[in-house]
Amino acid sequence: MDTAEQAVKAEAFRALHRAPPLLLMANAWDAITARLFEAEGYAAVATTSGGVSWALGYADGEAAPWDEVVGQTARIARAVAVPVTADIEAGFGATPEAVARSIADIIGVGAVGVNLEDGASGAAPIRPIDDAVARIRAAREAAAMPACRLSSTPERTSI
């Protein structure tokens, strides 16, 4: 997908967030499920981190190798004409810089949106606010496409 096509999809995805009715997306785990959802009339497709991981033969929870997740996302984005947003769990990186690299990789293969989970492994169920802010800031900077814009929900942050 070229940059111009991706920018058009990103703007369409952004517009879907503002337009009624409620934005409803099905979660695809491979190219055929993405095509089926598009054929059923979904205006955008989201990946499912668990579904992608299991389709690749790994458990959920960032167990799948990142390059395989990126490859699966590329196949999904290539298979459909609608915008694709990728669930990349906690960003496949321990640091904000590593999350930024993940964002750049996933946008680079055609996704126009990204979900980042705010959960953390260990004793605390969610990340400390300063860590979460640093990760979001790094993700925003990595998403070089002007049409990609940050929005937040309690559970996820989308770029």
N, C-alpha and C positions, 0 to 999 in steps of 0.2 A: 504494500500500500504506500502510495506516495504521500508526501507531507500535505499537499493541498487536499487530497481526499480525506486524510485523517483530521485535518482542521475542520472540514465540513461536518464530519461525523461528530467531532467534539462539540461544535456549536449546536448541532441537532440534539445531542445528549443534554447539553446545558438547558436548552429550550424545553426539553421534556420535563425537567425539574420544576419549571415555572408554570407550565400549562396544565389546566384541568384536562381530564380527570386525574386521579391519582396515578403516578408512574408505577407500573407493575412490570417487573422483569422476571423471566424464568431463569433458573440457574443451570447453565450448561457445563458439562464436564468434558466434552469432546466436540469435534466439528459437526458430527451428525446431529447431536442433540441441539446444538446451536442452530443448525439449519431447520430442524423440525420446529423449534420455537419461533424462528423467524417466519416460517410458512404458516404458523398458527396466528400470526398477526402481531406478535410482540414488537414494539417499536425500538427496543434495545434488548441486549442480552447481557447477563452478568455471569461470570464464572463462579463456580462453587469450589472453594479451596478443598473441602473434603472430597467432593466428587472428582475433581481433577487428580488429587493425590491417589484416591482409590483406583481410578481408571489407569493410572500409571503404575499401579502395583505397590503403593506405599500407604501407610497409615496417614491420617490427618495429623496436623500439628507441625507443619514444616519438616516432615520426614522425607518428602520427595526432594530429589536434587533440584536445585534452583534452575539449572539449565533445562531440565525436563519440563518444569512448570512453565518456563518462558516459551519453550517449543510448543507445548500444548496450547498456550494462550495465542501464540502466533497462528496456529492452525485454525483455532476458533475464529479469530479476527479475520483471517483470510477467507473463511467459508461463508461469511454473511455480509450483507450490504448494510445492516443496521449497526449502530454503535455498540461497542463491547466495553464493559467495565470489568476489571479483574479483582477478585478477592485474593490478596496476597498475604493473608493472615496478619502476623505482626511485622511484616516487611522483610522477612528473610535476612535480617541483619541485626547484630547486637548493638550497633552504634547508629547514630543519626546519619553518618556518612555512608554506612553500609546500606541503610534504608534508601538513601538517595540513589545509590547505584542500582538497587532493585527497581525503584520507580523509573529510572532512565531506561533500564532494560525492558520493562513491561510496556512502557509507552512506545519504546522503539520498535516493538513488534506489532503495534496496531491498536492497543487498548487506548481508550480515551478517558477512562476513569479508573480509579483505584480505591479499594477499600483497605484500610489499615485498622486492625484490631488494637484496642488499648489494653488488652489483657497482658499479664506478665507471668512468667513461670516463677515459682518460688513461693514465699510466704504471703506476699501482697497479691491480691487478685487483679489489681490494675496497676499500671505504671504510675510512678510519681509524676505530678503535673509538670515539673521542669523537664523531665525526660520526654514525656509525651509532646510537649511544646517543641522541644528541639527536634524530635523526629518529624513532626508535622512541618516545621519550618524547612528542614532539609528536603522533605518530599516536595513541598511547593517549589523550592528552588530548582529541583531536578526536573520538574514537569515544565519543560521549556515551552510547550505549546501554549500560546496566549489564551486559547479557548478553554483550556482546562482550568477549572477554578475550584478552590477549596470550599467544601461545605461539611458540616459536622452533625452527627447524631450522637446520642449517649454511648452507643456501642461501637460505632465506626466513624472513621473520617474518610471522606471521598475526595479525590483530587480530580 
